[in-house]
Amino acid sequence: MRTIIKALFVTVCLGGLGLLQAGVIVIGVPGAGNSNLFPFGSKVDAGTVYQQVYASSSFSGPITISDIVFYNSYSPGGSFRSGDYTLSLSTTSKLVDGLDTVNFASNLGPDNQLFWSGPLSGPAPAPEVVFLGAPFGYNPALGNLLLDLRVSNGGPDTLLSLDAYTGDAGGLFSRAHNFGGGFEGYGLVTGFSYGEAGIPEPATLSLLGLGLAALAFLRRGRK
């Protein structure tokens, strides 16, 4: 069962007209690799900065990301390191295995957008940790996708380990962070739920046409 961590945003969905198609793109395979405690179970006193870049080749076309999913299935359980978290998304020119590990601001794309913010603490849900945030439009033709995560007022380590690829993610993703060292080839398995602009199905077009015709008939009747 999904536990969705909501942000203070309102999302308007036009799915009733058949104009949006929903789905999820999972980068990596949940439960198949390993697990890692960066960044939800480990801390740094000066404040955590964690960035993960995802290869644009994992996306088939433009999408609007509605939520971010991390997986707690390899070693389920554990608690969030308490703190105030912010998650942002942007389109970056940086390559997988090419993030600047010192100047984190240089990794951010010009469209950097706050996706979710809020406090986290207590037990982490399993098998999925879902952040429902402000929709972000991503076009893979313009670059790779960057997740920027910051933690302030962080508490002690909790050793929460979420599903990850450790050592080498095979070009799927890589990361940069201001705590620990030598682990940049690692990364969390991540899902991106989305809606994308679609072509209305014939049945939808027929219903829409009938509705417009009915409105026109009513207007003529009033005249």
C-alpha positions as CSV (number, residue, x, y, z in Angstrom):
1,M,0.0,0.0,0.0
2,R,1.3,3.4,-0.9
3,T,1.8,6.1,1.7
4,I,1.9,9.4,-0.1
5,I,3.8,12.3,1.5
6,K,1.9,15.3,0.3
7,A,3.0,18.8,-0.1
8,L,0.9,22.0,0.1
9,F,0.1,22.1,-3.6
10,V,-3.1,21.7,-5.6
11,T,-3.0,19.7,-8.8
12,V,-5.7,20.0,-11.5
13,C,-6.2,16.9,-13.7
14,L,-7.9,17.0,-17.1
15,G,-8.1,13.2,-17.3
16,G,-11.9,13.3,-17.7
17,L,-11.4,14.6,-21.2
18,G,-8.9,11.8,-22.0
19,L,-6.2,14.4,-22.7
20,L,-3.7,13.1,-20.1
21,Q,-2.1,9.7,-20.0
22,A,-0.7,8.6,-16.6
23,G,2.1,6.2,-15.9
24,V,5.3,5.7,-14.0
25,I,8.9,5.4,-15.1
26,V,11.1,3.5,-12.8
27,I,14.9,4.1,-13.1
28,G,16.5,0.9,-11.8
29,V,14.8,-2.2,-10.5
30,P,13.4,-2.1,-6.9
31,G,14.8,-4.8,-4.7
32,A,17.2,-6.1,-7.3
33,G,20.4,-4.1,-6.4
34,N,21.2,-3.2,-2.9
35,S,20.2,-0.5,-0.4
36,N,21.9,2.7,0.7
37,L,21.4,5.1,3.6
38,F,22.1,8.3,1.6
39,P,20.3,10.7,2.1
40,F,17.3,9.8,4.3
41,G,19.3,7.9,6.9
42,S,22.6,9.8,7.1
43,K,23.5,13.3,8.1
44,V,26.1,16.0,8.0
45,D,26.2,18.8,10.7
46,A,26.4,21.7,8.2
47,G,23.2,20.5,6.4
48,T,22.7,17.8,3.9
49,V,23.1,18.5,0.1
50,Y,22.3,15.5,-2.1
51,Q,21.9,15.5,-5.8
52,Q,21.1,12.7,-8.2
53,V,21.1,12.9,-12.0
54,Y,19.1,10.6,-14.2
55,A,19.9,9.8,-17.9
56,S,17.5,11.4,-20.3
57,S,17.6,8.1,-22.3
58,S,15.4,6.6,-19.6
59,F,12.5,8.8,-20.8
60,S,10.7,8.4,-24.1
61,G,9.4,11.9,-24.4
62,P,8.2,15.0,-22.5
63,I,6.3,14.3,-19.3
64,T,4.8,16.2,-16.4
65,I,6.2,14.6,-13.2
66,S,3.5,14.5,-10.4
67,D,5.3,12.5,-7.8
68,I,8.6,11.0,-6.9
69,V,8.9,7.4,-5.6
70,F,11.7,5.8,-3.6
71,Y,11.6,2.1,-2.7
72,N,11.9,0.5,0.7
73,S,11.7,-3.2,-0.3
74,Y,15.3,-4.5,-0.3
75,S,15.7,-4.1,3.5
76,P,12.2,-2.7,4.5
77,G,11.9,-0.8,7.8
78,G,13.8,2.0,9.4
79,S,13.0,5.6,10.2
80,F,13.7,8.9,8.5
81,R,16.5,11.0,9.8
82,S,14.4,13.8,11.3
83,G,14.7,17.2,9.6
84,D,13.2,19.7,7.2
85,Y,13.5,18.4,3.6
86,T,13.2,20.1,0.3
87,L,13.2,18.3,-3.1
88,S,13.7,20.3,-6.3
89,L,13.8,19.2,-10.0
90,S,15.5,20.7,-13.0
91,T,16.8,19.9,-16.4
92,T,20.6,19.8,-16.3
93,S,23.4,19.8,-18.9
94,K,25.5,17.7,-16.5
95,L,26.2,14.1,-17.5
96,V,25.6,10.9,-15.5
97,D,28.9,10.4,-13.6
98,G,29.7,14.0,-14.4
99,L,28.1,16.1,-11.5
100,D,30.3,18.7,-9.9
101,T,30.9,17.3,-6.4
102,V,32.0,20.7,-5.0
103,N,30.0,23.4,-6.6
104,F,26.5,22.0,-6.3
105,A,24.8,25.1,-7.7
106,S,26.5,24.5,-11.0
107,N,24.6,21.3,-11.4
108,L,21.2,23.0,-11.2
109,G,19.4,23.7,-14.5
110,P,17.8,27.1,-15.3
111,D,14.3,25.6,-14.8
112,N,15.1,24.5,-11.2
113,Q,11.7,24.2,-9.4
114,L,10.8,23.4,-5.8
115,F,8.9,20.1,-6.0
116,W,8.2,19.2,-2.3
117,S,9.1,20.6,1.1
118,G,8.3,19.6,4.6
119,P,9.4,17.8,7.8
120,L,10.1,14.1,7.9
121,S,10.6,11.9,10.9
122,G,9.5,8.5,12.2
123,P,9.1,5.1,10.5
124,A,9.5,5.1,6.7
125,P,6.6,3.4,4.8
126,A,7.2,0.2,2.8
127,P,7.5,-0.8,0.1
128,E,7.3,2.7,-1.4
129,V,8.0,6.2,-0.2
130,V,6.0,8.6,-2.3
131,F,6.4,12.4,-2.5
132,L,3.4,14.1,-4.2
133,G,4.6,17.6,-5.2
134,A,4.2,20.5,-7.6
135,P,4.0,19.1,-11.2
136,F,7.3,19.6,-13.1
137,G,7.4,19.6,-16.9
138,Y,10.5,17.6,-18.1
139,N,11.6,17.3,-21.7
140,P,14.5,14.8,-22.1
141,A,15.5,16.3,-25.4
142,L,16.8,19.3,-23.4
143,G,19.1,17.4,-21.0
144,N,19.2,15.0,-18.1
145,L,16.9,15.2,-15.0
146,L,18.4,16.4,-11.8
147,L,17.0,15.9,-8.3
148,D,18.3,18.3,-5.7
149,L,17.6,17.4,-2.0
150,R,18.4,19.5,1.0
151,V,18.0,18.8,4.7
152,S,18.2,21.4,7.5
153,N,17.7,21.0,11.2
154,G,18.7,17.3,10.8
155,G,18.7,14.9,13.6
156,P,21.0,11.9,14.3
157,D,21.6,9.1,11.8
158,T,18.9,6.5,11.6
159,L,20.5,4.2,9.0
160,L,17.4,4.1,6.9
161,S,18.5,2.3,3.7
162,L,16.3,2.5,0.6
163,D,16.7,0.5,-2.6
164,A,19.8,1.5,-4.5
165,Y,22.5,0.6,-7.0
166,T,25.8,0.7,-5.2
167,G,29.2,1.1,-6.9
168,D,28.1,1.5,-10.5
169,A,24.6,2.2,-11.7
170,G,25.4,1.4,-15.3
171,G,24.8,4.9,-16.7
172,L,21.3,5.1,-15.3
173,F,22.1,7.7,-12.6
174,S,24.9,9.1,-10.4
175,R,25.0,11.5,-7.5
176,A,26.9,14.2,-5.7
177,H,26.7,15.1,-1.9
178,N,28.5,17.0,0.8
179,F,28.8,14.1,3.2
180,G,30.7,10.9,2.7
181,G,33.1,10.3,-0.2
182,G,33.9,7.9,-2.9
183,F,30.2,6.9,-3.4
184,E,29.3,9.1,-6.3
185,G,28.6,6.2,-8.7
186,Y,25.8,5.1,-6.4
187,G,22.1,6.2,-6.5
188,L,18.6,5.4,-5.3
189,V,16.2,3.5,-7.5
190,T,13.6,6.1,-8.3
191,G,10.1,6.2,-9.9
192,F,8.6,9.2,-11.5
193,S,4.8,9.2,-11.8
194,Y,3.6,11.4,-14.6
195,G,0.9,12.7,-16.9
196,E,1.7,13.5,-20.5
197,A,-0.1,15.4,-23.3
198,G,-1.9,12.7,-25.3
199,I,-4.1,12.4,-28.4
200,P,-7.7,12.0,-27.4
201,E,-9.0,8.5,-28.3
202,P,-11.8,8.3,-31.0
203,A,-14.4,7.4,-28.3
204,T,-13.4,10.5,-26.3
205,L,-13.6,12.7,-29.4
206,S,-17.1,11.3,-30.2
207,L,-18.4,12.0,-26.7
208,L,-16.9,15.5,-26.8
209,G,-18.5,16.1,-30.2
210,L,-21.9,14.9,-28.9
211,G,-21.5,17.3,-25.9
212,L,-20.8,20.3,-28.1
213,A,-23.7,19.4,-30.4
214,A,-26.0,19.2,-27.4
215,L,-24.9,22.6,-26.2
216,A,-25.4,24.1,-29.7
217,F,-28.9,22.6,-29.8
218,L,-29.8,24.0,-26.4
219,R,-28.6,27.5,-27.5
220,R,-30.7,27.4,-30.6
221,G,-33.8,26.3,-28.5
222,R,-33.4,29.3,-26.2
223,K,-33.3,31.6,-29.2
